[in-house]
Amino acid sequence: MLTKRANPIEQQAADWLARRDARPWSDADRVALEEWLAASPIHQVEFLRMEYAWEESLRLKALGAGVQSNKAPRPGRWVLSALFSGGVAGRSSRTPAAPAMRRLRLPMALAASVLIAVAAAAWITASYYGGRHSTTVGQLSHIAMADGSEVTLNTNSVVRVTVNTKERKVELQRGEAFFKVAKDPSRPFIVIVGEQRVIAVGTQFSVRREATDAQIVVTEGTVRIETDEPTPLTPAASVSAGSVAHASRAGISIQNRPLAQAEELISWRSGILVLHDMTLAEAAGEFNRYNARKIVIRDPLVGAMHISGSFRATNAEAFVRLLERGYSLQAHTEDADIILTQR
């Protein structure tokens, strides 16, 4: 089985936690941590998750679970049930995150209080040269390719992998995937979405398929986007780290963003949805990708409301409860779906 490696933000959160618990801890350290937390909702989520895991490891040791006090248990070894118990289990009363968290808007602050656990999604590891791989709604899958590359498959997604001596090819037939490409200049790594081709050698990026169009988020290195039949209207384009590209038959558009914002678009790898000033209609669409029970908004006024925050992707019910607390909205069940209306 392949062990999931910590991403840079997880490592930074762990470093901050270690520094805080060491001595001395100065006012300058506290301010620096608050600034780091305020820089991104992902920072807040990872710090709280790591803090909970650290404290849980101490409990496990006390119970004779065999976990060293200086090592947090793997995410799969602890479970948070605060969404249903009305509190946040294991959260420290002395966390310095509170000043920064209080400055967040109501929906974000409410969401942050329930975002300590990793999403309850199934992770599957495989290593092979080719074949079809898929996930169901709410499931994530981790694939270790034979060339050393790694693929993380998002909810309700399908890929077909082909690896040979000339190229490494992944056809994204449905959904979304994140790729960590092993360097091999002799064999380009190609992701195919309809007529679009995303080509890399050694880089990290995600591709989300929407019909025949593709959204590409690059977090490391550079990728090249081209169509099967390039025209003056659809020339090839290079996309570097921190950029988000949309590729379709009409052409390729590229937005350059701070790397932290680009990484928030792939926060789903940790089971988190980060929403930036998104309408409730758009937010419902995102949640519906991860949940069999759908959120339905029929009132255009409700759908036009805006929200920001970080939320567990697989818990639509908790998201709706937060909406009922923070907005003049109410929810009822109809044919197993959740209907949102104004009070």
C-alpha positions in Angstrom: 0.0 0.0 0.0 1.2 3.5 -0.8 1.4 5.9 2.1 -0.2 9.3 1.5 2.5 12.0 1.7 1.9 15.2 3.7 1.3 18.2 1.4 3.2 21.5 2.1 0.4 23.1 4.0 0.1 20.0 6.3 3.8 20.2 6.9 3.6 23.9 7.7 0.7 23.3 10.1 2.7 20.6 11.9 5.7 22.9 12.1 3.6 25.6 13.7 2.1 23.2 16.2 5.6 21.9 17.2 6.8 25.5 17.6 3.8 26.5 19.7 4.2 23.5 22.1 7.9 24.1 22.4 9.3 26.9 24.6 9.6 29.8 24.6 6.5 31.0 22.7 6.7 34.7 22.2 4.1 37.4 21.2 5.9 37.7 17.9 5.4 33.9 17.3 1.7 34.3 18.2 1.2 37.1 15.7 3.1 35.2 13.0 0.9 32.2 13.5 -2.3 34.3 13.4 -1.1 35.9 10.1 -0.5 32.5 8.7 -3.9 31.2 9.7 -5.6 34.3 8.3 -3.9 33.9 4.9 -6.1 31.0 3.9 -9.0 28.9 5.2 -7.0 25.9 4.3 -4.3 26.9 6.8 -7.0 27.1 9.5 -8.4 23.7 8.6 -5.0 22.0 8.6 -3.9 23.6 11.8 -7.0 22.5 13.7 -6.9 19.0 12.2 -3.2 18.6 13.1 -3.9 20.0 16.6 -6.7 17.5 17.2 -4.6 14.6 15.8 -1.7 15.6 18.1 -3.9 15.7 21.2 -5.6 12.5 20.2 -2.2 10.8 20.0 -1.6 11.6 23.7 -4.9 10.1 24.6 -4.1 7.0 22.6 -0.8 6.6 24.5 -2.5 7.0 27.8 -4.9 4.3 26.8 -2.0 2.0 25.9 -2.6 2.2 22.2 1.1 2.2 21.4 1.3 5.6 19.8 4.3 7.7 20.6 3.6 11.0 22.3 5.6 12.9 19.7 3.9 11.4 16.7 0.3 12.0 15.6 -1.7 9.0 14.5 -2.6 8.5 10.9 -5.8 10.4 9.9 -7.6 7.1 9.5 -7.1 6.2 13.2 -9.2 9.0 14.6 -12.8 10.1 14.0 -14.5 13.3 14.9 -18.2 13.2 15.5 -18.7 16.9 16.6 -21.1 17.5 13.6 -23.6 15.3 15.5 -22.7 15.9 19.1 -23.0 19.7 19.1 -19.3 20.3 20.0 -15.8 20.1 18.6 -14.1 17.1 20.2 -10.5 17.4 21.2 -10.2 21.1 20.3 -7.7 22.9 22.6 -9.0 25.9 24.6 -5.6 27.6 24.3 -5.3 27.6 20.6 -3.9 30.9 19.3 -6.1 30.6 16.3 -9.1 32.3 18.0 -8.3 35.9 17.3 -7.9 35.2 13.6 -11.0 33.0 13.5 -13.2 35.7 15.1 -12.4 38.0 12.2 -14.0 35.6 9.7 -17.5 36.1 8.3 -20.3 34.2 10.1 -20.6 31.3 7.6 -16.9 30.8 7.6 -16.6 30.9 11.3 -19.4 28.4 11.7 -17.9 26.2 9.2 -14.4 26.3 10.7 -15.8 24.9 14.0 -16.6 21.6 12.3 -13.6 21.3 10.0 -11.1 19.2 12.0 -11.7 15.8 10.6 -10.6 14.5 7.2 -13.5 13.7 4.9 -15.1 10.3 5.4 -14.2 9.2 1.9 -12.7 5.9 0.9 -9.1 5.9 -0.3 -8.0 3.1 -2.5 -4.5 2.5 -3.6 -3.5 0.6 -6.8 -0.3 0.2 -8.8 -0.6 -0.9 -12.4 0.4 -0.1 -16.0 -3.0 0.6 -17.3 -6.7 0.1 -17.2 -9.9 1.8 -16.1 -10.3 3.2 -12.6 -13.4 5.0 -11.1 -14.9 6.4 -8.0 -18.5 6.6 -6.8 -20.2 9.7 -5.4 -18.4 10.9 -2.3 -15.4 8.6 -2.8 -11.8 9.5 -3.4 -9.2 7.1 -4.9 -5.4 7.2 -4.9 -3.6 5.5 -7.8 0.1 4.8 -7.8 1.1 4.4 -11.4 3.9 2.1 -12.5 6.1 5.0 -13.7 6.1 6.6 -10.2 3.4 9.1 -11.0 0.4 9.5 -8.7 -3.2 10.2 -9.5 -5.9 11.3 -7.0 -9.3 10.7 -8.3 -12.2 12.9 -7.1 -15.8 12.0 -6.5 -17.8 10.3 -9.3 -14.9 10.2 -11.7 -13.5 7.8 -14.3 -10.1 7.6 -15.9 -8.4 5.1 -18.3 -4.7 4.8 -17.9 -2.2 3.7 -20.6 1.6 3.5 -19.9 4.0 2.3 -22.6 7.6 3.1 -23.7 6.6 6.2 -25.6 4.1 8.0 -23.5 2.0 8.0 -20.3 -1.6 8.7 -21.1 -4.7 9.3 -18.9 -8.1 9.8 -20.5 -10.4 11.6 -18.0 -13.8 10.3 -19.1 -15.7 11.9 -16.2 -15.1 14.0 -13.2 -11.8 15.4 -11.8 -8.3 14.2 -11.0 -5.1 15.5 -9.5 -1.8 14.4 -11.0 1.6 14.3 -9.5 3.8 13.5 -12.5 7.1 11.7 -12.2 9.8 13.3 -14.4 10.5 11.4 -17.5 11.5 13.6 -20.5 11.4 10.6 -22.9 7.7 9.9 -22.1 5.4 12.9 -21.9 2.4 12.6 -19.5 -0.8 13.4 -21.4 -4.3 13.9 -19.9 -7.1 13.8 -22.5 -10.4 15.5 -22.1 -12.5 15.4 -25.2 -10.5 17.3 -27.8 -8.2 18.9 -25.2 -4.8 17.5 -24.3 -2.9 18.6 -21.2 0.8 17.6 -21.5 3.4 17.6 -18.7 6.8 16.1 -18.0 7.2 16.6 -14.2 4.7 18.7 -12.5 1.5 18.8 -10.3 -1.9 19.8 -11.6 -5.6 19.0 -11.6 -8.0 18.6 -14.4 -11.8 18.8 -14.1 -14.0 17.7 -17.0 -17.2 19.6 -17.8 -18.8 18.0 -20.8 -16.0 18.4 -23.4 -14.4 21.3 -21.7 -11.7 21.2 -19.1 -10.5 23.3 -16.1 -6.8 23.0 -15.3 -5.2 24.1 -12.0 -1.4 24.0 -11.9 0.3 24.0 -8.5 3.8 23.1 -9.5 5.8 23.3 -12.8 4.2 24.0 -16.2 1.8 22.2 -18.4 1.0 22.6 -22.1 -2.6 22.7 -23.3 -3.5 21.9 -26.9 -6.3 20.6 -29.0 -6.3 17.6 -31.3 -6.7 20.0 -34.3 -5.2 23.4 -33.4 -6.5 26.5 -35.2 -5.6 30.2 -35.0 -8.5 30.5 -32.5 -7.3 27.6 -30.4 -3.5 27.7 -30.3 -1.5 25.7 -27.7 -0.8 27.5 -24.4 1.6 27.0 -21.5 0.2 27.3 -18.0 2.5 27.7 -15.0 2.1 27.2 -11.3 -0.6 29.3 -9.6 -2.6 29.6 -12.9 -6.1 28.3 -13.7 -7.0 27.6 -17.3 -10.3 26.8 -19.0 -10.0 25.0 -22.3 -12.8 24.5 -24.8 -13.4 24.5 -28.5 -13.8 28.3 -28.3 -10.2 28.6 -27.0 -8.1 28.7 -23.9 -8.4 31.3 -21.2 -5.9 31.6 -18.3 -6.2 33.3 -15.0 -3.0 33.9 -12.9 -3.7 33.7 -9.2 -1.6 33.5 -6.0 -0.5 29.9 -5.5 -2.5 29.6 -2.2 -5.7 30.4 -4.1 -5.0 27.9 -6.8 -4.4 25.2 -4.1 -7.8 26.0 -2.5 -9.4 24.8 -5.7 -7.9 21.3 -5.1 -8.7 21.3 -1.3 -11.1 18.4 -2.2 -8.1 16.1 -1.8 -8.5 16.6 2.0 -12.3 16.4 1.7 -12.8 20.1 2.0 -14.7 22.6 -0.2 -13.4 26.2 0.0 -16.0 28.6 -1.2 -15.0 32.2 -2.0 -18.0 34.6 -2.3 -19.9 31.9 -4.1 -23.7 32.0 -4.7 -25.7 29.4 -2.8 -26.8 28.0 -6.2 -23.2 27.4 -7.1 -22.3 26.1 -3.6 -25.2 23.6 -3.8 -23.9 22.4 -7.2 -20.5 21.7 -5.6 -22.0 19.8 -2.7 -24.2 17.8 -5.0 -21.1 16.4 -6.7 -20.1 14.7 -3.4 -23.5 13.7 -1.9 -26.2 11.3 -3.1 -28.7 13.5 -1.2 -29.0 16.7 -3.2 -29.5 20.3 -2.2 -32.3 21.8 -4.3 -32.8 25.6 -4.5 -35.9 26.7 -6.5 -36.1 30.3 -5.3 -33.8 32.6 -7.5 -33.4 35.0 -4.5 -32.1 32.2 -2.3 -29.8 30.9 -5.1 -28.4 34.4 -5.5 -27.3 34.7 -1.9 -23.5 34.6 -1.4 -21.4 32.6 1.0 -17.7 32.1 1.9 -16.2 29.4 4.0 -14.7 26.0 4.3 -16.9 22.9 4.6 -16.7 19.1 4.6 -17.6 18.1 1.1 -19.4 14.9 2.1 -21.7 16.4 4.8 -24.4 18.4 3.0 -26.7 18.1 6.0 -24.2 20.0 8.3 -23.8 22.7 5.6 -27.5 23.2 5.4 -27.7 23.4 9.2 -25.1 26.2 9.1 -27.1 28.0 6.5 -30.2 27.8 8.6 -28.3 29.4 11.5 -26.6 32.1 9.5 -29.3 33.1 7.1 -33.1 33.5 7.1 -33.5 30.1 5.4 -35.2 26.8 6.3 -34.8 23.3 4.9 -37.3 20.5 4.4 -37.0 17.0 2.8 -38.7 16.2 -0.4 -38.1 12.9 -2.2 -34.9 12.4 -0.2 -33.6 15.8 -1.4 -33.0 18.9 0.8 -35.1 21.8 -0.3 -33.9 25.3 0.8 -36.4 28.1 1.0 -36.7 31.5 2.7 -38.4 31.7 6.2 
